[in-house]
Amino acid sequence: MNILITGAAGFIGSHASEYFLSKGNTVVGLDNLDDFYPIHFKELNLAGLKQNPRFHFYQADIRDEKRLDEIFSKEDIHLVLHLAAKAGVRPSIENITAYYDVNVNGSISLLEAMRKHDVRKLLFASSSSVYGNNPKVPFSESDRVDDPISPYASTKKSGELLCHVYTHLYGFDITCLRFFTVFGPRQRPDLAIHKFTRLIDLGESIPFFGDGNTARDYTYIDDIVNGISCAANNISGYKIFNLGESRTITLQHLVETIEKAVGKPAILSRLPMQQGDVNITFADTRKARAEIGYNPQFDLETGINNFVQWYQDKKSFLYK
Ligand SMILES: NC(=O)c1ccc[n+]([C@@H]2O[C@H](COP(=O)([O-])OP(=O)(O)OC[C@H]3O[C@@H](n4cnc5c(N)ncnc54)[C@H](O)[C@@H]3O)[C@@H](O)[C@H]2O)c1
């Protein structure tokens, strides 16, 4: 199978690319190497992939219709994994136009290129943020998701709606995957686990928002890739699945786990809750387990240890 992965140079995209290559597929990687975080992080993510002749990389923007047309004409694509996006909740408040341009208009360009070239299978990277401050836990796919609390969340909800339109009008098979905070080697440097590890390692204070009781369902990257693979094997009609661990970790517990893995104490800089941040995320994964065989395996401690090991190994290159 030939799979187009948008955002292939990013955290999740580089792992997914490795996985699909390891299963004998051809991966067409597309990424504009956006400067949301330093480009040399993305070049490191791509380094191993570029050794593989079945990895065809295009530095291109999903908003560039002409470029998409060229890529779809040249490559025989069977399935698209759409990960390219402006990610991150807090920066989306500062830059709503750019988030809508990439996450919504960019997704439309991609869907249109697919329609034109008769590629009708898509896995779309959605997010747990669509649940907003959902009062009911765990969050299930049948819960109402009409109250996003950040521009980023609203772009992901918009993406899901667009996907539904393309299934309805053009018979696309589309699965929207709601990822719950993903972590592991190569995690984006703006995300808490990466940021806290670095600051604890440097002996600097970490921003600690709220009273430590906010909680997240942290999902290890290998489990996300397992979910993507399960979804790819079962794609049919329009579906939505949560991909999480179905377990919540408080901010306090997260910091303690990172302290242990790094072997140094954290210095806390206590700050009020940030706008746009939800209080809790908690995935009900029963639907994904039952319908596509999703089977998450990783506990927080193992995942954090793997991340910290990667960070220690790469930090002199990443933070040169
Ligand atoms: N990491 C998480 O915890 C998490 C949680 C929920 C959803 N998601 C979603 O998963 C996807 C991947 O997230 P990630 O953490 O790997 O982020 P990432 O920033 O590491 O990867 C996204 C990639 O998309 C590329 N990109 C951005 N704009 C582009 C454009 N206009 N054209 C082409 N490429 C572009 C970036 O250069 C980057 O390499 C995103 O859609 C994100 O919203 C991630």
PDBQT file of the ligand as one rigid body, heavy atoms in Angstrom, charges set to zero:
ROOT
HETATM    1  N1  LIG A 401       0.814  15.499  20.084  1.00  0.00    +0.000 N 
HETATM    2  C1  LIG A 401      -0.379  15.456  20.655  1.00  0.00    +0.000 C 
HETATM    3  O1  LIG A 401      -0.500  15.288  21.872  1.00  0.00    +0.000 OA
HETATM    4  C2  LIG A 401      -1.626  15.591  19.824  1.00  0.00    +0.000 A 
HETATM    5  C3  LIG A 401      -2.871  15.454  20.466  1.00  0.00    +0.000 A 
HETATM    6  C4  LIG A 401      -4.029  15.588  19.697  1.00  0.00    +0.000 A 
HETATM    7  C5  LIG A 401      -3.961  15.796  18.336  1.00  0.00    +0.000 A 
HETATM    8  N2  LIG A 401      -2.737  15.936  17.748  1.00  0.00    +0.000 N 
HETATM    9  C6  LIG A 401      -2.696  16.188  16.298  1.00  0.00    +0.000 C 
HETATM   10  O2  LIG A 401      -1.819  15.244  15.705  1.00  0.00    +0.000 OA
HETATM   11  C7  LIG A 401      -1.161  15.839  14.604  1.00  0.00    +0.000 C 
HETATM   12  C8  LIG A 401       0.350  15.699  14.750  1.00  0.00    +0.000 C 
HETATM   13  O3  LIG A 401       0.769  16.312  15.957  1.00  0.00    +0.000 OA
HETATM   14  P1  LIG A 401       2.292  16.338  16.421  1.00  0.00    +0.000 P 
HETATM   15  O4  LIG A 401       2.294  16.424  17.901  1.00  0.00    +0.000 OA
HETATM   16  O5  LIG A 401       3.054  15.270  15.723  1.00  0.00    +0.000 OA
HETATM   17  O6  LIG A 401       2.717  17.784  15.880  1.00  0.00    +0.000 OA
HETATM   18  P2  LIG A 401       4.005  18.249  15.051  1.00  0.00    +0.000 P 
HETATM   19  O7  LIG A 401       3.969  19.741  15.068  1.00  0.00    +0.000 OA
HETATM   20  O8  LIG A 401       5.236  17.588  15.568  1.00  0.00    +0.000 OA
HETATM   21  O9  LIG A 401       3.690  17.700  13.601  1.00  0.00    +0.000 OA
HETATM   22  C9  LIG A 401       2.891  18.414  12.682  1.00  0.00    +0.000 C 
HETATM   23  C10 LIG A 401       3.691  18.562  11.405  1.00  0.00    +0.000 C 
HETATM   24  O10 LIG A 401       2.876  19.249  10.447  1.00  0.00    +0.000 OA
HETATM   25  C11 LIG A 401       3.721  20.107   9.691  1.00  0.00    +0.000 C 
HETATM   26  N3  LIG A 401       2.910  21.182   9.146  1.00  0.00    +0.000 N 
HETATM   27  C12 LIG A 401       2.379  22.264   9.793  1.00  0.00    +0.000 A 
HETATM   28  N4  LIG A 401       1.754  23.061   8.922  1.00  0.00    +0.000 NA
HETATM   29  C13 LIG A 401       1.879  22.484   7.692  1.00  0.00    +0.000 A 
HETATM   30  C14 LIG A 401       1.457  22.864   6.398  1.00  0.00    +0.000 A 
HETATM   31  N5  LIG A 401       0.776  23.999   6.199  1.00  0.00    +0.000 N 
HETATM   32  N6  LIG A 401       1.759  22.042   5.364  1.00  0.00    +0.000 NA
HETATM   33  C15 LIG A 401       2.479  20.911   5.558  1.00  0.00    +0.000 A 
HETATM   34  N7  LIG A 401       2.921  20.508   6.775  1.00  0.00    +0.000 NA
HETATM   35  C16 LIG A 401       2.620  21.300   7.824  1.00  0.00    +0.000 A 
HETATM   36  C17 LIG A 401       4.753  20.626  10.686  1.00  0.00    +0.000 C 
HETATM   37  O11 LIG A 401       5.938  21.060  10.051  1.00  0.00    +0.000 OA
HETATM   38  C18 LIG A 401       4.983  19.405  11.577  1.00  0.00    +0.000 C 
HETATM   39  O12 LIG A 401       6.124  18.674  11.182  1.00  0.00    +0.000 OA
HETATM   40  C19 LIG A 401      -1.640  17.285  14.542  1.00  0.00    +0.000 C 
HETATM   41  O13 LIG A 401      -2.713  17.364  13.634  1.00  0.00    +0.000 OA
HETATM   42  C20 LIG A 401      -2.128  17.548  15.954  1.00  0.00    +0.000 C 
HETATM   43  O14 LIG A 401      -3.111  18.550  15.977  1.00  0.00    +0.000 OA
HETATM   44  C21 LIG A 401      -1.572  15.824  18.458  1.00  0.00    +0.000 A 
ENDROOT
TORSDOF 0
